[in-house]
Amino acid sequence: MSTAGHHNRLDRRALLQAAVTIPAAGAVATVLEATPAHAGPAAHSGGRSHFDTESPRFALAVLPDTQYLFDADSSDPAPLRATFRYLAAEREEANIAFMTHLGDVTEHGTEQEIALAADTFRTIHGKVPYSVLAGNHDIRSSTDDQRGHSAYLEAFGPQRYASMPTFRGASPDGYNSYHVLRAAGREWLVLALDWRVSDNGLRWAQGVLDAHPTLPAVLTTHDLAWSDDDGAAQLSDHGRRLWDGLIRGNDQIFLALGGHYWPPGRTVLTNDADNDVHVHITNYQDRYYGGAGMIRLYGFDLVRKVIDVETFSPWFLARDPHKRSPLEAKTIELTGPTDRFSLSVDFDERFKGFAPATPPKPRPASAVMPRGTVAYWRFDASGTAAAGSPGATVADGAVVRDLTGNGNHLTVSRLHSSGPDALTWSADHHPGQPAHASLRFDGGKSPDRGAVLTTAAGAALNSEKFTGGYTIETYLMLPEPFEGDHSWMGILSWEGRNGDAGKTTGWSPLEPTCSLNLSPERFLQFVVYPYKQDADPTSWSHAVPVGRWMHIALVNDGRRTVMYVDGSKIARNPSQSSTGITTLGKPFVIGATQFDERFGQGFYGWIGDTRIVNRALATRDFLTPFE
């Protein structure tokens, strides 16, 4: 592989960033029965790379018909070897958890072709776990999985996978197998079914699903669906048999993959549980050089709730771009709507019928107050004895306790002539938030309205200087749609004025000495007037989303302040020195920013747990841990 080709390849792989491993099984099952298997998860296992099984991003590699690369005396295994070298080399970088072949490994299924293919698969064996199934060119096409002995079964039967940590068993005939892999913090099932599954094979497959009732399943087979030239797929006769006899009645199967036909295509079917099943055809044997070992990566992203699909040839990709032939250059990557696309999948919602997600329980305050915590407020019963039912009014004068014991309690008051709905209790919360409650602020303009929570005049927090660093955290959610008359909104601040502190920089001497705000364009702004410097270093986020909870952290190490949104450092953090906060003994406020001796518009949205720590925390120590 040339240096130029290597860099080209790595640049393209930027889509997939995290890594996944396959769990190490204790004793691998070599029996040919569909018996339950329970393998303990392993943080790192398999091959030479190390993987994070808990990462929410991983990839499934799909390899379709390779038959023209193993065709008697015209065989050329080089493209497939390049594909396997790529998968092994990129497994960690691209999150490649598993590879599945969709059948028609060879053209004629002869002993010679099968032997060459089996030898080629040694390139990846022990480096990336995989499954292979028989296509009509690998065995006598007139038979089903009860056909008995074959050269294919000799080379690609259950014994081939016995050492793989993902392998769990095969049907008694040996032509159907299944694997269980761990990725994104859970186990997934891969069923590899023969070209023609018999009634016995269907019963075996149902037994596998019954033995693993909570695992989302990917079904792979050779003949599943065919497509027209527009890429609209429909079930083949055999695919219809699989659909009626297995797929539609088992909600676990959410993705079904087949080869055999070309052109590629896809469709979405609705199963008996009224859920989507994605049905895809993947086959490139009609392309230049028999498909040249073309691989398809299904990039699962459980954070974005999508599966990103891309199709390319590592054999061509690895070559020096200046030395590729015209057809090689044209076939490096396929970008049409059936080859490069994204599927929107709300995994928790899709899987809830057979594996409902268990929401985390509230965490006690004592578990989220590390050394240096000077204030921590939450809006459930542990934070205030006056907490009401969702939607109930939070009365003026209600007190939210500082759970650190430092006495920085907050008292509620309304702005201007705001009514009862300006502040209400809510059960809505960030999924990772310690307390399962929040406050709903209904601030706005014309006229200014809203509500605030303010520390008492003598609270210790009012005079903190934070010269050794600090971390300020809160949870926010903006309404969707974000409607109404809204201007600059304050989220939290100290009431002191930078002019009163003798600061000469900044936009106005009336600006608060420290405040987190939201601009009309939904940019977060954190501006601080340090205790030591005459400066106003300001962080600006991107335009933040609506209708979704966010975790916001402002971290100062005694020298510089960095804003994080959902554990990700933003781009527009200032490089100015910033030591401490000029608080001037003034109250700390949640819900608005005081300016020009008055509060303007109050916050519009939800605010959850808020914590202030007298030192810089690492992202892993935030209220919601981000690795």
C-alpha positions as CSV (number, residue, x, y, z in Angstrom):
1,M,0.0,0.0,0.0
2,S,1.4,3.4,-1.0
3,T,1.8,6.2,1.4
4,A,-0.5,8.4,-0.7
5,G,-3.1,5.7,-0.8
6,H,-2.8,5.2,2.9
7,H,-3.5,8.8,3.8
8,N,-6.3,9.0,1.3
9,R,-7.9,6.0,2.9
10,L,-7.6,7.3,6.5
11,D,-9.1,10.7,5.5
12,R,-12.2,9.0,4.1
13,R,-12.8,7.0,7.2
14,A,-13.4,10.2,9.3
15,L,-17.1,9.3,9.3
16,L,-16.7,6.6,11.9
17,Q,-14.8,7.7,14.9
18,A,-15.3,5.3,17.9
19,A,-14.3,1.7,18.3
20,V,-16.1,-1.5,19.3
21,T,-14.8,-4.9,20.4
22,I,-16.3,-8.3,20.5
23,P,-16.8,-9.9,23.9
24,A,-14.6,-12.7,24.8
25,A,-16.5,-15.9,25.4
26,G,-15.4,-18.4,27.9
27,A,-15.8,-21.7,26.3
28,V,-17.0,-21.3,22.7
29,A,-20.0,-23.5,21.9
30,T,-19.1,-26.0,19.2
31,V,-22.4,-28.0,19.5
32,L,-24.7,-27.6,16.5
33,E,-27.8,-26.8,18.6
34,A,-29.6,-23.5,19.2
35,T,-28.9,-23.4,22.9
36,P,-28.7,-20.1,24.8
37,A,-25.2,-18.8,25.4
38,H,-24.1,-16.2,27.9
39,A,-20.7,-14.6,27.3
40,G,-19.3,-12.1,29.7
41,P,-18.6,-8.7,28.2
42,A,-15.0,-7.7,27.7
43,A,-13.7,-4.2,27.4
44,H,-11.0,-5.2,24.9
45,S,-10.7,-8.4,22.9
46,G,-10.2,-9.9,19.5
47,G,-7.3,-9.5,17.1
48,R,-4.5,-7.0,17.5
49,S,-6.7,-4.0,18.1
50,H,-8.4,-2.7,21.2
51,F,-12.0,-1.7,21.2
52,D,-14.5,0.0,23.4
53,T,-17.6,-2.2,23.6
54,E,-19.5,0.6,25.3
55,S,-19.0,3.2,22.5
56,P,-22.3,4.3,21.0
57,R,-20.8,4.0,17.5
58,F,-19.8,0.9,15.6
59,A,-19.9,-0.6,12.1
60,L,-21.1,-3.8,10.6
61,A,-19.2,-4.7,7.4
62,V,-21.2,-6.4,4.7
63,L,-19.5,-8.3,1.9
64,P,-21.7,-9.5,-1.0
65,D,-21.2,-12.0,-3.9
66,T,-17.4,-12.5,-4.5
67,Q,-18.0,-15.4,-7.0
68,Y,-16.2,-13.8,-10.0
69,L,-13.0,-13.5,-7.9
70,F,-13.1,-17.3,-7.4
71,D,-13.9,-18.6,-10.9
72,A,-11.9,-21.6,-12.0
73,D,-8.7,-20.6,-13.8
74,S,-9.6,-16.9,-13.9
75,S,-9.6,-16.6,-10.1
76,D,-8.0,-13.5,-8.5
77,P,-8.2,-13.3,-4.7
78,A,-6.2,-10.1,-4.6
79,P,-9.2,-7.7,-4.3
80,L,-10.7,-9.7,-1.4
81,R,-7.4,-9.9,0.4
82,A,-7.1,-6.1,0.2
83,T,-10.6,-5.8,1.6
84,F,-9.7,-8.1,4.5
85,R,-6.5,-6.3,5.2
86,Y,-8.4,-3.0,5.2
87,L,-11.0,-4.3,7.7
88,A,-8.3,-5.7,10.0
89,A,-6.2,-2.5,9.8
90,E,-9.2,-0.2,10.3
91,R,-11.2,-2.2,12.8
92,E,-10.4,0.1,15.7
93,E,-10.5,3.4,13.8
94,A,-13.8,2.6,12.0
95,N,-15.6,0.7,14.8
96,I,-15.8,-2.5,12.7
97,A,-17.5,-5.0,15.1
98,F,-18.2,-7.8,12.6
99,M,-18.3,-8.8,9.0
100,T,-20.9,-10.8,7.2
101,H,-20.7,-12.4,3.8
102,L,-24.0,-12.7,1.9
103,G,-23.2,-15.9,-0.1
104,D,-21.9,-16.9,-3.5
105,V,-18.4,-17.0,-2.3
106,T,-17.4,-18.8,-5.4
107,E,-18.6,-19.3,-9.0
108,H,-18.9,-23.1,-9.3
109,G,-18.4,-24.4,-5.7
110,T,-15.6,-26.7,-6.8
111,E,-13.1,-28.0,-4.3
112,Q,-10.4,-25.9,-5.9
113,E,-12.5,-22.6,-5.8
114,I,-13.6,-23.3,-2.3
115,A,-10.1,-24.1,-1.2
116,L,-8.7,-20.8,-2.6
117,A,-11.6,-18.8,-1.0
118,A,-11.0,-20.5,2.3
119,D,-7.3,-19.7,2.2
120,T,-8.1,-16.1,1.3
121,F,-10.4,-15.8,4.4
122,R,-7.3,-16.6,6.5
123,T,-6.3,-12.9,5.8
124,I,-9.0,-11.8,8.2
125,H,-9.4,-14.8,10.4
126,G,-8.6,-14.0,14.1
127,K,-8.6,-10.3,13.4
128,V,-12.3,-9.5,12.7
129,P,-15.1,-12.0,13.5
130,Y,-17.3,-12.9,10.6
131,S,-20.0,-15.1,9.2
132,V,-20.4,-16.8,5.8
133,L,-23.4,-18.4,4.3
134,A,-23.9,-20.6,1.2
135,G,-25.2,-19.1,-2.0
136,N,-26.6,-21.0,-5.0
137,H,-23.1,-21.0,-6.7
138,D,-21.5,-22.6,-3.6
139,I,-23.6,-25.7,-3.4
140,R,-26.1,-27.6,-5.6
141,S,-28.7,-24.8,-6.1
142,S,-31.6,-27.3,-6.3
143,T,-31.1,-28.3,-2.7
144,D,-32.0,-26.8,0.7
145,D,-29.9,-26.9,3.9
146,Q,-30.6,-30.6,4.3
147,R,-28.3,-31.3,1.3
148,G,-25.6,-33.0,3.4
149,H,-21.9,-32.9,2.8
150,S,-20.3,-30.4,0.4
151,A,-17.0,-28.8,-0.3
152,Y,-18.5,-25.6,1.0
153,L,-19.5,-27.2,4.3
154,E,-16.1,-28.7,4.7
155,A,-14.4,-25.3,4.5
156,F,-17.1,-22.9,5.8
157,G,-19.0,-25.1,8.3
158,P,-19.3,-24.5,12.0
159,Q,-15.7,-25.6,12.7
160,R,-14.4,-22.5,10.9
161,Y,-16.0,-20.2,13.5
162,A,-15.5,-22.2,16.6
163,S,-12.6,-20.1,17.8
164,M,-14.4,-16.8,17.3
165,P,-15.6,-15.1,20.5
166,T,-18.9,-14.2,18.7
167,F,-19.9,-17.7,17.5
168,R,-22.7,-19.3,19.4
169,G,-23.8,-22.2,17.3
170,A,-25.1,-23.7,14.1
171,S,-28.1,-25.7,12.9
172,P,-27.6,-29.5,13.0
173,D,-27.0,-29.6,9.2
174,G,-24.2,-27.0,9.6
175,Y,-25.5,-24.6,6.9
176,N,-27.0,-22.0,9.2
177,S,-25.2,-20.2,12.0
178,Y,-25.5,-17.4,14.4
179,H,-23.2,-15.0,16.2
180,V,-23.7,-12.7,19.2
181,L,-21.6,-9.6,19.4
182,R,-21.3,-6.8,21.9
183,A,-21.4,-3.2,20.7
184,A,-22.7,0.1,21.9
185,G,-23.1,-1.3,25.4
186,R,-25.5,-4.2,24.4
187,E,-25.5,-7.5,22.6
188,W,-26.7,-7.9,19.0
189,L,-27.6,-11.1,17.2
190,V,-26.5,-11.9,13.6
191,L,-28.3,-14.8,11.8
192,A,-26.6,-16.3,8.7
193,L,-29.1,-18.4,6.8
194,D,-28.6,-20.7,3.9
195,W,-29.6,-20.0,0.3
196,R,-32.6,-22.2,0.7
197,V,-33.7,-22.7,4.3
198,S,-35.7,-25.8,5.0
199,D,-38.6,-26.1,7.4
200,N,-36.1,-27.5,9.9
201,G,-33.8,-24.5,9.3
202,L,-36.7,-22.1,10.0
203,R,-37.5,-24.0,13.2
204,W,-33.8,-23.8,14.2
205,A,-33.7,-20.0,13.5
206,Q,-36.9,-19.5,15.5
207,G,-35.3,-21.4,18.4
208,V,-32.3,-19.1,18.3
209,L,-34.5,-16.0,18.5
210,D,-36.5,-17.6,21.3
211,A,-33.3,-18.3,23.2
212,H,-32.2,-14.6,22.8
213,P,-35.5,-12.7,23.1
214,T,-34.1,-9.4,24.0
215,L,-31.4,-9.1,21.3
216,P,-31.9,-6.9,18.2
217,A,-31.2,-9.1,15.2
218,V,-29.7,-8.7,11.8
219,L,-30.8,-11.5,9.4
220,T,-28.4,-12.3,6.5
221,T,-29.2,-14.6,3.6
222,H,-28.4,-14.9,-0.1
223,D,-31.8,-14.6,-1.8
224,L,-34.0,-12.1,-0.1
225,A,-35.2,-9.4,-2.5
226,W,-34.7,-8.0,-6.0
227,S,-34.7,-4.4,-7.2
228,D,-35.7,-2.4,-10.2
229,D,-33.3,0.1,-11.8
230,D,-34.6,2.8,-9.5
231,G,-33.5,0.9,-6.4
232,A,-37.0,0.0,-5.2
233,A,-36.7,-3.4,-3.7
234,Q,-39.3,-6.1,-3.3
235,L,-39.2,-9.5,-1.7
236,S,-38.3,-12.5,-3.9
237,D,-40.2,-15.8,-3.7
238,H,-37.7,-17.1,-1.1
239,G,-37.6,-13.7,0.6
240,R,-41.4,-13.9,0.9
241,R,-41.1,-17.3,2.6
242,L,-38.6,-15.9,5.1
243,W,-40.8,-12.9,5.7
244,D,-43.9,-14.9,6.3
245,G,-42.2,-17.7,8.2
246,L,-39.7,-15.8,10.3
247,I,-39.1,-12.1,9.9
248,R,-42.5,-10.5,10.2
249,G,-43.4,-12.3,13.4
250,N,-40.2,-11.6,15.2
251,D,-39.9,-8.0,16.1
252,Q,-36.2,-8.4,17.0
253,I,-35.3,-8.6,13.3
254,F,-34.9,-4.9,12.3
255,L,-32.5,-5.3,9.4
256,A,-32.5,-8.0,6.7
257,L,-29.6,-8.2,4.1
258,G,-29.4,-10.2,0.9
259,G,-27.3,-10.5,-2.2
260,H,-27.8,-12.6,-5.3
261,Y,-29.6,-10.0,-7.4
262,W,-28.5,-6.8,-8.9
263,P,-28.8,-3.8,-9.0
264,P,-28.7,-2.9,-5.3
265,G,-31.9,-1.7,-3.7
266,R,-33.8,-1.2,-0.5
267,T,-37.2,-1.0,1.0
268,V,-38.9,-0.7,4.4
269,L,-41.5,-3.3,5.4
270,T,-43.8,-3.2,8.4
271,N,-43.8,-6.3,10.7
272,D,-46.6,-7.7,12.8
273,A,-45.6,-5.4,15.7
274,D,-46.2,-2.4,13.4
275,N,-42.4,-1.7,13.3
276,D,-40.1,-1.0,10.4
277,V,-37.8,-3.7,9.0
278,H,-35.2,-2.5,6.6
279,V,-34.6,-4.9,3.7
280,H,-31.5,-4.3,1.5
281,I,-29.9,-5.9,-1.5
282,T,-26.1,-5.6,-1.7
283,N,-24.4,-7.1,-4.8
284,Y,-21.7,-5.7,-7.1
285,Q,-20.6,-8.7,-9.1
286,D,-21.8,-6.9,-12.2
287,R,-19.4,-4.0,-11.6
288,Y,-15.9,-3.7,-12.9
289,Y,-13.6,-6.5,-11.8
290,G,-16.4,-8.5,-10.4
291,G,-17.0,-5.8,-7.7
292,A,-13.3,-5.8,-6.7
293,G,-14.1,-6.9,-3.2
294,M,-16.5,-4.0,-2.7
295,I,-17.4,-3.7,1.0
296,R,-20.4,-1.9,2.5
297,L,-20.1,-0.4,6.0
298,Y,-23.2,0.1,8.1
299,G,-22.2,2.7,10.7
300,F,-24.4,2.5,13.7
301,D,-24.6,5.8,15.7
302,L,-26.8,5.4,18.7
303,V,-26.3,9.1,19.7
304,R,-27.5,10.5,16.4
305,K,-30.0,7.6,16.0
306,V,-28.9,6.8,12.5
307,I,-27.2,4.1,10.5
308,D,-24.9,5.6,7.9
309,V,-24.2,3.4,5.0
310,E,-21.2,3.7,2.6
311,T,-19.9,1.4,-0.2
312,F,-16.3,1.3,-1.5
313,S,-13.5,-0.9,-2.7
314,P,-10.4,-1.0,-0.4
315,W,-8.4,-2.6,-3.2
316,F,-8.8,0.5,-5.4
317,L,-8.7,2.9,-2.5
318,A,-5.3,1.7,-1.4
319,R,-3.7,2.5,-4.8
320,D,-1.8,5.7,-5.6
321,P,-4.5,8.0,-7.0
322,H,-2.2,9.0,-9.8
323,K,-1.8,5.4,-10.9
324,R,-5.4,4.3,-10.9
325,S,-6.9,3.3,-14.2
326,P,-10.1,5.1,-15.4
327,L,-12.4,2.3,-14.3
328,E,-10.6,1.9,-11.0
329,A,-11.1,5.6,-10.3
330,K,-14.7,5.4,-11.3
331,T,-15.4,2.4,-9.0
332,I,-13.6,3.4,-5.8
333,E,-16.7,4.5,-4.1
334,L,-20.4,4.2,-5.0
335,T,-22.4,7.3,-4.0
336,G,-25.9,6.6,-5.5
337,P,-29.0,6.5,-3.2
338,T,-28.8,2.7,-2.9
339,D,-25.1,2.7,-2.0
340,R,-24.6,5.7,0.2
341,F,-27.4,6.7,2.5
342,S,-28.6,7.1,6.1
343,L,-31.4,5.4,8.0
344,S,-33.1,7.2,10.8
345,V,-33.5,4.6,13.6
346,D,-34.6,5.6,17.1
347,F,-33.1,2.5,18.6
348,D,-34.7,2.7,22.0
349,E,-38.1,3.2,20.4
350,R,-37.6,0.5,17.8
351,F,-36.4,-2.1,20.3
352,K,-38.8,-1.3,23.2
353,G,-41.2,-4.0,22.3
354,F,-38.7,-6.8,23.1
355,A,-36.0,-5.0,25.0
356,P,-37.4,-1.9,26.7
357,A,-34.7,0.5,27.8
358,T,-34.4,0.8,31.5
359,P,-34.1,4.5,32.4
360,P,-31.4,5.3,35.0
361,K,-32.7,5.9,38.5
362,P,-32.2,9.3,40.1
363,R,-28.8,9.6,41.7
364,P,-28.6,10.9,45.3
365,A,-27.1,14.3,45.8
366,S,-24.3,12.8,47.9
367,A,-23.1,10.9,44.8
368,V,-22.7,14.0,42.7
369,M,-20.9,16.4,45.0
370,P,-17.2,15.9,44.5
371,R,-14.5,17.7,46.5
372,G,-14.8,21.5,46.1
373,T,-18.6,21.6,45.4
374,V,-19.8,24.9,46.7
375,A,-23.4,24.8,45.5
376,Y,-25.8,22.2,44.1
377,W,-29.5,22.7,43.3
378,R,-32.0,20.3,42.1
379,F,-35.7,20.6,41.6
380,D,-37.2,17.4,43.0
381,A,-38.4,16.7,46.5
382,S,-34.8,16.3,47.7
383,G,-34.0,19.8,46.6
384,T,-37.2,21.5,47.9
385,A,-39.9,20.5,50.3
386,A,-42.3,22.6,48.2
387,A,-41.8,20.6,45.0
388,G,-45.2,20.2,43.4
389,S,-46.7,18.0,40.7
390,P,-45.7,18.5,37.1
391,G,-47.3,21.6,35.7
392,A,-48.0,23.1,39.1
393,T,-47.1,26.7,39.8
394,V,-43.8,27.4,41.7
395,A,-44.9,30.1,44.1
396,D,-43.0,33.2,44.8
397,G,-41.0,32.7,48.0
398,A,-40.5,29.0,47.4
399,V,-37.0,27.9,48.5
400,V,-34.7,25.6,46.6
401,R,-32.1,24.3,49.0
402,D,-28.3,24.2,48.4
403,L,-27.7,20.5,49.0
404,T,-24.0,21.0,49.8
405,G,-24.9,22.4,53.2
406,N,-23.1,25.7,52.4
407,G,-26.3,27.7,52.7
408,N,-26.6,29.0,49.2
409,H,-30.3,28.5,49.0
410,L,-32.3,30.0,46.2
411,T,-35.6,31.9,46.6
412,V,-38.2,32.3,43.8
413,S,-39.6,35.6,42.6
414,R,-41.4,36.7,39.5
415,L,-40.2,39.5,37.2
416,H,-42.4,42.6,36.6
417,S,-46.0,41.6,36.4
418,S,-45.5,37.9,35.4
419,G,-48.3,35.5,36.1
420,P,-48.4,32.0,37.7
421,D,-47.3,30.3,34.5
422,A,-43.9,32.1,34.4
423,L,-42.5,29.3,36.5
424,T,-43.8,25.7,36.9
425,W,-42.6,22.4,38.2
426,S,-41.7,19.8,35.5
427,A,-40.9,16.1,35.4
428,D,-38.9,16.6,32.2
429,H,-35.2,16.0,32.5
430,H,-32.0,15.2,30.7
431,P,-31.6,11.3,30.4
432,G,-28.3,11.5,32.4
433,Q,-29.4,14.1,34.9
434,P,-29.1,13.0,38.6
435,A,-32.5,14.4,39.6
436,H,-35.5,13.5,37.4
437,A,-37.1,17.0,37.6
438,S,-36.7,20.5,36.3
439,L,-38.2,24.0,36.3
440,R,-40.2,25.3,33.3
441,F,-39.5,29.0,32.7
442,D,-42.0,30.9,30.5
443,G,-40.0,34.1,30.0
444,G,-40.6,36.5,27.1
445,K,-40.6,40.1,25.8
446,S,-43.3,42.7,25.1
447,P,-43.6,43.0,28.0
448,D,-40.6,41.6,29.7
449,R,-41.6,38.6,31.9
450,G,-40.2,35.6,33.6
451,A,-39.0,34.3,37.0
452,V,-35.7,34.1,38.8
453,L,-34.2,32.1,41.7
454,T,-31.7,34.2,43.7
455,T,-29.4,33.6,46.6
456,A,-29.8,35.6,49.8
457,A,-27.8,38.7,50.4
458,G,-25.3,37.0,52.8
459,A,-24.9,33.7,50.9
460,A,-21.3,32.5,50.8
461,L,-21.5,31.9,47.0
462,N,-21.9,35.7,46.5
463,S,-18.3,36.3,47.6
464,E,-16.5,33.3,46.1
465,K,-13.5,34.4,44.0
466,F,-12.7,31.0,42.4
467,T,-9.0,32.0,41.8
468,G,-8.0,28.4,41.7
469,G,-10.5,27.5,39.0
470,Y,-14.1,26.5,38.8
471,T,-16.7,24.4,37.0
472,I,-20.3,25.7,36.5
473,E,-22.7,23.1,35.1
474,T,-26.4,23.2,34.2
475,Y,-28.9,21.3,32.1
476,L,-31.0,23.2,29.5
477,M,-33.8,22.5,27.0
478,L,-35.3,25.1,24.7
479,P,-38.9,24.6,23.6
480,E,-39.8,23.2,20.2
481,P,-40.9,25.1,18.3
482,F,-39.0,28.1,19.7
483,E,-41.8,30.6,19.2
484,G,-42.8,33.9,20.5
485,D,-41.2,37.3,21.1
486,H,-37.7,36.5,22.5
487,S,-34.6,38.6,22.8
488,W,-31.4,38.1,24.8
489,M,-32.2,35.7,27.6
490,G,-30.2,35.3,30.8
491,I,-29.7,31.8,32.1
492,L,-27.5,32.4,35.2
493,S,-25.3,35.2,36.5
494,W,-23.9,37.1,39.4
495,E,-25.6,40.5,39.9
496,G,-22.4,42.5,40.3
497,R,-21.5,45.2,37.7
498,N,-18.1,45.2,36.1
499,G,-18.0,49.0,36.4
500,D,-18.4,48.7,40.1
501,A,-15.4,46.4,40.1
502,G,-13.3,49.0,38.3
503,K,-13.1,47.1,35.1
504,T,-12.5,49.3,32.0
505,T,-12.9,46.7,29.3
506,G,-16.1,45.2,28.0
507,W,-19.2,46.4,26.2
508,S,-20.8,48.3,29.1
509,P,-19.9,49.1,32.7
510,L,-23.4,47.8,33.6
511,E,-22.8,44.3,32.3
512,P,-22.8,41.6,35.0
513,T,-19.4,40.4,36.1
514,C,-20.3,36.8,35.1
515,S,-23.2,35.6,33.1
516,L,-24.4,32.7,30.8
517,N,-26.9,34.0,28.2
518,L,-28.7,33.0,25.0
519,S,-28.7,35.2,22.0
520,P,-31.7,35.6,19.7
521,E,-30.0,33.3,17.2
522,R,-29.7,30.6,20.0
523,F,-26.0,31.0,20.6
524,L,-24.8,30.5,24.1
525,Q,-22.6,33.3,25.5
526,F,-20.5,33.0,28.6
527,V,-18.8,36.3,29.6
528,V,-16.8,36.7,32.8
529,Y,-14.8,39.6,34.3
530,P,-12.0,37.8,36.1
531,Y,-11.0,38.6,39.7
532,K,-7.5,39.5,38.7
533,Q,-7.4,40.7,35.1
534,D,-9.1,43.7,33.6
535,A,-10.7,41.7,30.7
536,D,-14.0,40.2,29.6
537,P,-13.1,36.8,28.0
538,T,-16.2,35.5,26.3
539,S,-17.1,32.0,25.0
540,W,-19.6,31.6,22.1
541,S,-21.2,28.3,21.3
542,H,-22.8,27.2,18.0
543,A,-26.6,27.6,17.5
544,V,-27.9,25.1,20.1
545,P,-30.8,22.8,19.3
546,V,-34.4,23.1,20.4
547,G,-36.6,20.3,21.8
548,R,-33.6,18.4,23.2
549,W,-31.8,18.5,26.6
550,M,-28.3,19.8,26.7
551,H,-25.6,19.6,29.4
552,I,-23.6,22.8,29.6
553,A,-20.3,23.1,31.5
554,L,-18.0,26.1,32.0
555,V,-14.6,25.0,33.1
556,N,-11.8,27.3,34.3
557,D,-8.4,25.9,35.3
558,G,-7.2,29.2,36.9
559,R,-5.9,30.5,33.6
560,R,-8.5,30.0,30.9
561,T,-12.2,29.3,30.5
562,V,-13.6,26.6,28.2
563,M,-17.3,26.0,27.4
564,Y,-18.5,22.4,26.8
565,V,-21.8,21.5,25.3
566,D,-22.8,17.8,25.8
567,G,-19.2,17.1,26.8
568,S,-17.8,18.6,23.5
569,K,-15.5,21.6,23.7
570,I,-16.8,24.4,21.5
571,A,-14.7,26.3,19.0
572,R,-15.0,29.9,20.1
573,N,-13.4,29.8,23.5
574,P,-11.2,32.8,24.3
575,S,-7.4,32.6,24.7
576,Q,-7.4,35.5,27.2
577,S,-6.1,34.9,30.7
578,S,-9.0,34.5,33.2
579,T,-8.4,34.0,36.9
580,G,-11.4,33.8,39.1
581,I,-14.7,35.6,39.0
582,T,-15.4,39.2,40.3
583,T,-18.5,38.4,42.3
584,L,-18.5,41.6,44.5
585,G,-20.7,39.9,47.1
586,K,-23.7,40.1,44.9
587,P,-26.4,37.4,44.6
588,F,-26.2,34.5,42.2
589,V,-29.3,34.3,39.9
590,I,-30.8,31.5,37.8
591,G,-33.4,32.4,35.2
592,A,-32.4,35.8,34.0
593,T,-29.6,38.4,33.8
594,Q,-29.8,41.7,35.5
595,F,-28.7,44.7,33.4
596,D,-29.1,48.4,33.7
597,E,-30.4,47.9,37.3
598,R,-33.2,45.7,36.1
599,F,-34.0,42.2,34.9
600,G,-35.1,42.1,31.2
601,Q,-36.6,39.0,29.6
602,G,-36.5,35.9,31.7
603,F,-35.4,32.5,30.4
604,Y,-37.7,30.5,28.1
605,G,-37.4,26.8,28.5
606,W,-36.4,24.2,31.1
607,I,-33.5,24.3,33.5
608,G,-32.4,21.2,35.4
609,D,-29.7,20.4,38.0
610,T,-27.2,23.1,38.5
611,R,-23.8,22.7,40.2
612,I,-20.8,24.9,41.0
613,V,-17.4,23.4,41.9
614,N,-14.4,25.4,43.2
615,R,-12.0,23.7,40.8
616,A,-11.7,22.5,37.2
617,L,-13.3,19.1,36.5
618,A,-12.5,16.7,33.7
619,T,-15.3,15.8,31.4
620,R,-15.6,12.4,32.9
621,D,-16.4,14.1,36.2
622,F,-19.3,16.2,34.9
623,L,-22.8,15.7,36.2
624,T,-23.3,13.6,33.1
625,P,-20.1,11.8,32.4
626,F,-18.6,12.1,28.9
627,E,-15.7,9.8,28.1
